[in-house]
Amino acid sequence: MSDAFAHPSILQGTHVSLVPLTGAHAAPMRDAVRDGALASLWYTQVPDVAGVDAYLDDAFAMRDAGTAVPYAVLDAEGVVVGSTRFYRLDARTPRVTIGYTWIVPRVQRTGLNTEAKLLLLAHAFDTLGCAAVAFETSWFNQASRTAIERLGATQDGVLRNHMRHPDGSLRDTVVFSILDSEWPNVRTHLQTRLARGSSNEH
C-alpha cells in the first residue's frame, strides 16, 4: 500500500481520468473555478481563483508528509474539471478516506462523478486491499451526504466540532464507510448506474 501511494498511477476511465496532482494543474484549475459557483458554498473546501495556489500547497504538503494522494479530475477531453484525494492513509488496517472532492457544475449530474468514484473505490479495494474506505463531509453539505449514500456507503456517525470550515466556523463531520465485504455489491451498483447514465448524480 505504501509503495502504491508513493508512486500513484493514473486511474483511467471512459468519462474521466484521475491524474496525480502537480503544479502544472494550477492554471487549468484556476480556469475551472473561475465562475466562483463552487467556492461560494461556505461549507466546502473548494478554492476560488485566488486560493488555488494555497489549495495546491496544502495538497502537496499532505502528499509529501505521506498522508494524502491528491488527484486532478479530467474530463474525456483532458480538461481539468475538479480534484479529489485519498487521505487518512492507514496501511496497517488498511483503510483510506476519499474526500476533498469537487467537480465543476457542467459535469455534475453526469456519469463522470460516478465513474470517478468507481475508479477510486476499485483502486482502494482491488489494488490496495483496503478493509474499508471512508468518506467525510460537512453536516451542512446535504448534496454530498446524499451522493455518498447513493454510492452504497453507510453512515457511521457524526464527529461534532471535528474541524473548521474555510470561514473558520466549527464543522460537524458526517462519516460514512464502505467495507470490503460490501464492495462487490457496491461495484455492481455503480457499474449499473454508469451503464444506464447518471442524471441524478451530484
N, C-alpha and C positions, 0 to 999 in steps of 0.2 A: 504493500500500500504506500509506504513512504517513497519508494522508488518511482511508483506511478505518478505521484504528485510532484516529485522533484523534476520529472520530465513529462509534463502533461501533453497529451495528444489532442489533435483536432477531433471534435465529435461532429461527424458529418451526417446530415440527413438530406431529404429531398427539398424541404421548405426552408431549412435553417442550417447554419454551421456555427458551432461554438469553437472559437479560436482563442488560445491563451492570450490574455490581455497584455498589450505592450504600449509603449509611449507613442507608437505610430497611430494608435487609435484615438489620440487626443482630438485632432481636428475633426475627423468624422463623427466623433461622439458629440462635440460641440454643435455640429450641424444637426444631429439627431434631437438634441434637447432645445434647439433654438426657439421653438414656439412657446416654451415655458409651461406647457399644459401639465406635464408630469411634475415638475418642480413646484407647482402651485399647491400640490396636495401636501399639506403640512406634516402629515403623519408618515410620509415616505422618505427614503434616503436617496432620492433622485436629484442629481446636481442640476443647477442652471448653467448657462454658458460660462459664467464667471467662475463657477465652482468646479468645473471639470478637472482642472489640474490638481486641486486638493483632493478630489474624489479618487483620481488615479494614484496620487501619492499614498493615500490611505490603503488602497488595494495592493499596491506594491509593497508597502510596509508589512501588511499581513502576509503576503506571499513570501517575502524574504525572511520573515520570522517563522515560516513553516506552519502558519495557522490558517491559510486560505489558498485556494487556487481560483483566481478570477478569470472570467472569460468575457470576450466581446461576443455579442449576438449579431450574426449577419443573416440577412435575408437571402433568398435564392439567387439574387443578382450580386451578392457580395457586399451589400451596403450595410453599414453598422446601424442597427435598429434598437440596440439595448445592451444590457450587461447582466451577468449573473455570476455567482460564486459557489464553490464548495468551501465551507468553513467549519470551525469546531472539529477539526480533523482528529479523530481518536483512533489511532492504529491498533490499540490493544483490544478493543471490543470486537471488530472495528465498526465505526459509526461515523457518519458525516452529517452536516446540515447543509441544505440548499437554500440560498437566500440572496439578499442584495439584488433581487431580480427586478428589472423593469424593461419594458418594451414600448416603443412609440405607438401612439394611438392608431396609426394607419395599418398596423399589423396585428392589433388586438382583435379578438373575436375571429381569428383565422386559425389554420392548422399549425402555424409557426410555433406558437407557445406550447401547444400540446406535444409537438414533436420535440421541442427543446427539452421539456420535462421528461419525455420518454428516453431521450439520449442520455440525460444526466442520471436518471434512475438506473438505466441499463449499465452505465459505466460503474455506478456505485455498487450495484448488486452483482453483476455478472463479471466485471473485471476486477474490482477491488474486494469483492467478497464481503460486503458490509452485512452486518446483522440487522441494522436498522438505518433508515435515513430520516432525518428530521426536517421540519420546516418551521420557521418562526415569522410572526407578523404582528403589527400593532393591533391592539384591541379595536381601534377605530377604522382599520382598513378592512371594511366588510367585503369589498370586492375580492381582495386577496384571500380572506378567510373562506369565502365561498368557492373560489377557484381551487384552493388546496383541498377542500373537502371533495370536490368533484374529481380530483385525481384518484381518490380512494384512500386518502390519509385519514387517520383517526386523531381527534383532538385529545391530547394528553393532559392539558391543564393550562392554567394562566399564571405566569410569573408576574406578580404585582410589583409596581415600581422597579421594574427589572433594569431599565436603562433610560436614556433620554432620547426624545425625538430631536430632529435637527434644530428645532426652535428652542430647545432647552427644557421643554415640558417633560415630566416623567411619563414613561411609557409602560403600560401593562402589555406583556408579550404573550400572545397565544401560541402554544407549542403543539405541533402535530407530528405524527410519525407514520412511517410505513415499515413493517417488519419483513425480513427476508421470506418468511413463510407466506406473507401476503402478496409478495412481488409477482408471482405468476399470474394471479387474477388481475392485479393492477395493470400489468403489462398487456394482457389481453383486452382489458377495458380501454386503455389508451390507444392501442392499435386499432380497435374497432371504431373509436371516436375519430381517429385520424382518417380512416378509410371512408367514413361517412361524411367527413367535414366537421369543422368545429365552430359553427356560427355562434354558439353560446359561450365560447371561451373568453375569459377575462385575461 
